[in-house]
Amino acid sequence: MKFLAFLVVFFISQLAYNQYYEDETSPNKYRFRYKSEVYKGTRLEITAKLRAIKNGPKFSGIPEEIQSGLNKLFKDAKSQALPKRYRKKAIIFLDALYNYEEFVIMYNGALYEVVEKLKRDIKRIDFKLERQFIKSKTALDRIKKTDSTNIQEIQYLTEERQKSLIRLASHRWMKKKFEAYKGIDMVKNPDDLINEFKKAEAGYIFSVFGQKSVDEIKKYLENQIIDFYYKKAIIEIDPEKLDLQYINKYN
């Protein structure tokens, strides 16, 4: 009986070993583990699974320049006929794909914090920018009355008034946009402006992800988004239709 039991155990263990060995060496069988997931089957079956992950909702909306890099890694993996090489390339692809997932979490979080900071900053400097415009307008009106022949000074003050007016009008346009952004959803399900900005900066931010600190990335995003929105505002605003909000404070 003991000998029979030994034979049964030996047979089962040998069968399991042969199955594992076949998965590893057969040209039609592939097997590897990535994180907690086991990938096994034919090359076509595993490739279909990798494709499904890549095209799933979790990874939808990947910017084109990042997507092209991931597609290259995917094609490189699926073209490998030898199991060991296929496994190696597939893991490289999965590493890049899930690295993108971590990048998105960081990117959304950093951009959300930047927008929240700008909402506070914009509210704080609103009065200051209107006051600067009032001062430049007052100076121009005064010299026109007291020294109307001073063409050079009038021209200079006219330009200063126009600059301060455009700054204020652009600021008000941006203020209205930013005040409409509520919660993390502003970056997870962005409007057209945030979406355009995210796509424009995603390639660069992805390239420095893991190399620069989150604080460095947030500082970069803050500078870029101010410039981005200011340029959009210049196109949209009509400065001469600006309503002053604090005018009574100057009277």
C-alpha positions in Angstrom: 0.0 0.0 0.0 2.8 2.4 0.9 4.5 1.7 -2.4 1.2 2.3 -4.3 0.7 5.6 -2.4 4.2 6.6 -3.4 3.5 5.8 -7.0 0.3 7.9 -7.0 2.1 10.9 -5.4 5.0 10.5 -7.8 2.6 10.3 -10.8 0.6 13.4 -9.7 3.8 15.5 -9.1 5.3 14.4 -12.4 2.1 15.3 -14.2 2.1 18.8 -12.6 5.8 19.3 -13.5 5.2 18.2 -17.1 2.2 20.5 -17.4 4.3 23.4 -16.1 7.2 22.5 -18.3 4.9 22.3 -21.3 3.5 25.7 -20.6 7.0 27.1 -20.5 8.5 25.4 -23.5 5.7 24.5 -25.9 5.6 26.9 -28.9 1.8 26.9 -28.5 1.7 27.4 -24.7 2.8 30.5 -22.8 2.7 31.2 -19.1 3.9 34.1 -16.8 2.7 36.0 -13.8 2.4 39.7 -13.6 1.6 41.2 -10.2 -1.3 39.0 -9.0 -2.5 37.9 -12.5 -1.4 34.7 -14.2 -1.3 34.9 -18.0 -1.4 31.5 -19.7 -2.6 30.0 -22.9 -1.6 30.3 -26.6 0.2 33.4 -27.8 -3.0 34.6 -29.5 -5.0 34.1 -26.4 -2.6 36.1 -24.2 -2.2 38.8 -26.8 -6.0 39.2 -27.0 -6.0 39.6 -23.2 -3.2 42.2 -23.3 -5.1 44.0 -26.1 -8.3 44.0 -24.1 -6.5 45.6 -21.1 -4.9 48.2 -23.3 -8.2 49.1 -24.9 -10.2 49.0 -21.7 -11.9 52.0 -20.1 -9.2 52.4 -17.5 -6.7 53.3 -20.3 -9.1 55.2 -22.6 -8.1 58.8 -23.5 -4.4 58.2 -23.6 -2.7 61.1 -25.5 -1.6 60.1 -28.9 2.1 60.6 -28.3 2.0 58.3 -25.3 -0.3 55.8 -27.0 2.1 55.4 -29.9 4.9 54.4 -27.5 2.6 51.9 -25.8 1.5 50.5 -29.1 5.1 50.0 -30.1 5.8 48.0 -27.0 2.6 45.9 -27.5 3.5 45.1 -31.1 7.0 44.2 -30.1 5.6 41.7 -27.5 3.0 40.1 -29.7 5.6 39.5 -32.5 7.8 37.3 -30.2 7.4 33.6 -31.0 9.6 32.2 -28.3 7.8 32.0 -24.9 10.7 33.4 -22.9 11.1 36.4 -25.2 7.3 36.9 -25.4 7.1 36.9 -21.6 9.9 39.4 -21.3 8.4 41.8 -23.8 4.9 41.4 -22.5 6.1 42.3 -19.0 7.9 45.4 -20.4 4.6 46.4 -22.1 2.5 45.8 -18.9 5.1 47.8 -16.8 4.7 50.7 -19.2 0.9 50.4 -19.3 0.5 50.4 -15.5 3.1 53.1 -15.1 0.8 55.2 -17.2 -2.0 54.4 -14.7 0.1 55.7 -11.9 1.0 58.7 -14.0 -2.7 59.5 -14.5 -3.3 59.4 -10.8 -0.4 61.8 -10.1 -1.2 64.0 -13.1 -4.9 64.5 -12.1 -4.0 65.1 -8.5 -1.3 67.6 -9.3 -3.5 69.5 -11.8 -6.4 69.5 -9.4 -4.2 71.1 -6.7 -2.9 73.7 -9.2 -6.4 74.7 -10.2 -7.5 75.0 -6.6 -4.5 77.2 -5.8 -5.2 79.4 -8.8 -8.8 79.8 -7.8 -7.6 81.3 -4.5 -4.9 83.4 -6.1 -7.3 84.8 -8.8 -9.8 85.8 -6.1 -7.1 87.5 -4.0 -5.6 89.6 -6.8 -8.9 90.6 -8.5 -9.2 93.9 -6.5 -5.5 94.7 -7.1 -5.8 94.4 -10.9 -8.9 96.6 -11.0 -7.2 99.2 -8.8 -4.2 99.2 -11.2 -6.6 99.9 -14.1 -8.4 102.7 -12.3 -5.0 104.3 -11.5 -3.8 104.2 -15.1 -7.2 105.5 -16.3 -7.2 108.3 -13.8 -3.7 109.3 -14.7 -4.6 109.4 -18.4 -7.8 111.4 -17.8 -5.9 113.9 -15.6 -3.1 114.6 -18.1 -5.6 115.0 -20.9 -7.3 117.8 -18.9 -4.2 119.5 -17.5 -1.6 119.0 -20.2 -3.4 118.1 -23.4 -0.4 119.1 -25.6 1.9 116.5 -24.0 1.4 114.0 -26.7 4.3 111.7 -25.7 3.0 111.3 -22.1 -0.6 110.9 -23.3 0.5 108.1 -25.7 2.5 106.4 -22.9 -0.4 106.5 -20.4 -2.9 105.4 -23.1 -0.8 102.3 -23.7 -0.5 101.7 -19.9 -4.3 102.0 -19.6 -4.9 99.5 -22.4 -2.4 97.0 -21.0 -4.0 97.2 -17.5 -7.4 96.9 -19.0 -6.5 93.8 -21.0 -4.9 92.2 -17.9 -8.0 92.9 -15.9 -10.4 91.7 -18.6 -8.4 88.5 -19.1 -8.2 87.9 -15.4 -12.0 88.2 -15.1 -12.4 85.8 -18.0 -10.1 83.3 -16.3 -11.7 83.9 -12.9 -15.1 83.0 -14.3 -13.7 79.8 -15.8 -11.9 78.6 -12.7 -14.8 79.4 -10.4 -16.9 76.9 -12.3 -14.5 74.0 -11.6 -15.7 72.0 -8.6 -13.8 69.0 -7.1 -11.5 66.4 -8.6 -14.1 65.8 -11.3 -12.8 69.0 -13.0 -9.8 67.0 -14.2 -11.2 63.5 -14.4 -14.1 64.6 -16.6 -12.7 67.9 -17.9 -14.3 70.6 -20.0 -12.9 71.4 -23.4 -10.3 73.8 -22.0 -8.9 71.6 -19.3 -9.0 68.6 -21.7 -7.0 70.6 -24.3 -4.5 71.6 -21.7 -4.1 68.1 -20.3 -3.5 66.6 -23.7 -1.0 69.4 -24.6 1.1 68.8 -21.5 0.6 65.1 -20.9 3.6 64.0 -23.2 6.1 66.2 -21.4 4.8 65.4 -17.9 4.8 61.7 -18.7 8.5 62.0 -19.8 9.6 63.5 -16.5 7.3 61.3 -14.3 9.5 59.7 -11.7 12.4 62.0 -12.5 11.0 65.3 -11.1 9.2 65.7 -7.8 5.5 66.3 -7.7 6.1 69.8 -6.4 8.3 70.6 -9.4 5.6 69.2 -11.7 2.9 71.4 -10.0 5.1 74.5 -10.4 5.5 73.8 -14.1 1.8 73.1 -14.6 0.9 76.3 -12.8 3.1 78.4 -15.1 1.8 76.7 -18.2 -1.9 76.8 -17.3 -1.8 80.5 -16.6 -0.2 81.1 -20.0 -2.6 78.8 -21.7 -5.7 80.4 -20.2 -4.4 83.9 -20.7 -3.9 83.3 -24.4 -7.4 81.8 -24.7 -8.8 84.9 -22.8 -7.1 87.4 -25.2 -9.1 85.8 -28.1 -12.4 85.8 -26.2 -12.6 89.1 -24.3 -14.0 92.5 -25.3 -12.1 94.8 -22.9 -14.3 97.8 -23.5 -17.3 95.9 -22.2 -15.7 95.2 -18.8 -17.8 96.0 -15.8 -15.8 97.4 -12.8 -16.7 95.7 -9.5 -15.0 97.9 -7.0 -15.5 101.4 -8.5 -17.3 102.8 -5.4 -14.2 102.0 -3.3 -12.3 104.7 -5.3 -14.9 107.4 -5.0 
